[in-house]
Amino acid sequence: METVSGNLASTLRIEPGITAIIGSGGKSTLLKTLGLELMRAGGRVLLCTTTHMFPVAGVPWDGSNRRLDAAPWKPGASHVPGCTCEACAGFARGSICQTGVLDPQTGKFSSPAEPLDQLAQRFDYVLAEADGSKRLPLKTHAAWEPVIPSGTANIVWIVGASGFGKPINEAVHRPELFCERCGCELTDIATPERVAMVLNAEMRMLNLNNARIMLNQVDTLSDPTMADRFEAALDHPVVASSLK
């Protein structure tokens, strides 16, 4: 099992274009961490969603009338030096922005008004959170999920190791589907082998065998061998991480 020890984008083999982040157990953290790393490497980075997500704190918002973490923004002024958003002049290297339609009632973004493949023509990297998981560490996909945009270059499928060893009905989003796909009960334990069985089935069902699998939260495992058991049961290489 490969462990993230340095450059996250390199470990995940992130290429320019659209990256869809799916699964559960740290999508938003991965979105921000990866975005900032690519920005510091000189990339023009856009963060967004194809479903719904809370805005990423500290990242300027395309179309906003204020900074998310600072004083009100004045029309005509850059959010931050080199910001790539439409409100700011030019597309400077080494910059990051986020975009989407904000719902004032929920405080969440939905997908941008402009298609992601068009946005990708103006940015080096478009990172899209393309799944929902109700903040649970494990996820089973319904028929309409995940929402992966056309023209996606990279897919990162994240799995929350903190769900290993817990009852399925406590750790899994859509637990009934999970049980249906691995033949168990809601009160059974989400073992690494069961999680791998469901993931294998979904990769085939969704035709996502090219996804890079990231096992996050490995620092929460009381039994470190669980990570190796997960990879052994999965028909795919795994990258281990403990994103904060």
N, C-alpha and C positions, 0 to 999 in steps of 0.2 A: 504494500500500500504506500503510495506516495504521500508525503506530508508537506503542507505549505510551509516553507521555511524562509522564503524570500519574496520574489516577485510573483504576486498572485495571478496577474494576467498571463505571464509566461507559463506558470504551472497549469493553468486552465486552457492554454493555447488560444487566447482571445485574439481574433483577427478583426481588422477594421470592418465597420458595418454595424448591423443590428445584432445585439446580444439579448436573448430572451432568458430571464431567470425564472425558473419554475420550481415547484415543490413546496417545502416547508422547513421551518427551523432556522431562519436567518436570511430570508430573501432581501429584506430592506437593508440589513447590515452589509450583506454582500454587495448590493447595488451601490451603496455609498462608498464602501472600502475600495471596490474595483474602480469606481468613477474617479475618486481622488488620486489613486495610483496612476491611472492613465493620464489624468490631467497633469500630474507632476512630471510625467515622462514627455510632456509636450503636446499631448493630444487635445483636440477640441471635443468635449464630451457633453452629451445630453442625457439626462435622466428622465424617465417617464414610466407610464404604466399602460397596459392594455385592458386592465380591469379597474381596480380602485386601490389607492394607497394614500397614506398620509404624506404630506410634503416632507422632503428630507431637510432637517434642520441645518441651517448654515449655508445652504446652496441657493443662489439667486433664482428667482422664478420668472420665467418669460411671461410677460403680460401683467405682472403684479404691480401695484402702486406702492409697495413697500418691501424692504428686506425682511426675510423671515426671522432673522436673528439680530436685527439692528434698528437704526432709526429709519423713519419714513423715507422712501425713495422719491426724489424729485424728477419729474419728466425731463428728459434730455441728459440726465446724469447716468453714468455707468453704475450698475449694482456694485460691482467690484472691478478693479483694473483688469482688462482683458476678458470680461464676461462676453459670452457668445450669444446671448439672447437677443431677440428682435428689437428690444428697447434700447440696446446699446450699439454703439457704432463699431462696425468691423467684426471680423472673426479672428481674434488673436489666438496664437498658439498657447497651449497650456492653460486652458480655461474650462469652466464647467457651469452648467445651467440645468434647470429642470423646467418641464412644461406639462400642461394638462388643463382640463376644465375643472375649476374648483367648485365644489358643492358647499355653500356657506353653512348649511345645516349640519353636515357631517364633518366638515373640515378636510375632506379627502379629495384628491385628484381623481378624475376619470381620464380616459385616453385623450391625447391631443386632438384638436380639431383638424390638424393637417396629417395626412397619412404618414406613417413612419418611414416608408420607403422614400418619400420626398424629403423628410427631415434628414434622412441619412445622406442625402446629397450635399448637405451643408455642414455636417459634422463628421469627424473621424470615427467616433463611436457613439452609437445610440444604445443605451442600456435600458431595457424595459422589464419591469416586474410584470410577469405575464400569468400570474396565478394568485389565488387566495387560499388561506389556510386557517383563518380564525385564530391566529396566533398559537396554534398547536404545533408540536414538533414534527408530527407525521401527517401525511396527506394521501387520500385516495381520490382519483379524478373521476368526476362525473362525465357524461357523454359530451358535454359542451366545453370541457376544459382539457388542457390549458389554452389560453388565447394567444397563440403564437403568430406574430405578424408575417405576412408574405415577405420574402426576401431576407429572412433571418439567416445570418452567417454563423452564429454560435448559439448553442443551447446549454445552459448550466442547470442541472437538476440537483437541488439541494435537499438533503435529508437531515433531520434533527436527531442526533444520537441520544439526546436527553429523553426521547420517547422509548428507547429500548428498556425492556424490563418492567414497563408500566402496563396496566390493563388497557386493552384496545379502546374501550369506550371513554377513557380519560386522555389518551395521548394522540388519537387519530381524528382528523377532520374527515367526515363521512365514514364513520366506523362500520356501518352496515355494509357498504360496498367493499371495505377491506375484508370483512369476514366472508363475504360472498366469493371473493377472489382467492382466498387461501383456505377456505373450509374450516373456519373456527367460530367460536362464540364471542360475543361482545365483552364478556368478562375474562376471556383468555388473555395471556400476556403477549405484548408486541415484542416477540423475540427477533433478533437480527435475521434469522432464517425466514420468518414470516414476512417481515418487511421486504426482504430481498425477493421473496416469491411474488409479492404483489407488484413490486417495481419491475421485475422481469416481465410479468404479464402485461403491464401497462406500456413498457417500451415497445413490445411487439404490437399491441393493440393500437397505439398511437403512432407507430412507425417512427420512433424517436431513438433508434439504436445509435445515432450519432451524438447523442447528448453526453456531456461530461458530467459524471456523478461526483458530487462533493458531499462527504459525510461531515457535517458541522457539529460543534458542541462535543467533540470527543473528550474534552477535559472534564465533562460531567460524568463520564462512565465510571461506575464503581468497579467494574470488571473490564479492564482494557482489552481483553481478548474478544469482547463483543464486536469491536471494529473489524478485527480479522475474520471473525465468523460471518459478518455481513458481506465482506468482500468475497469470501470463499463461496458463499451461496449465490452471489450475483454473477450474471454472465457479462461482466463489465469491469474494467479497472476503476479504482476509487481514489479520490484525493481526500485526505483527512485534514480537518482544520478546526480551529477554535476561535472564530471571529468574535470580536468584542465591539 
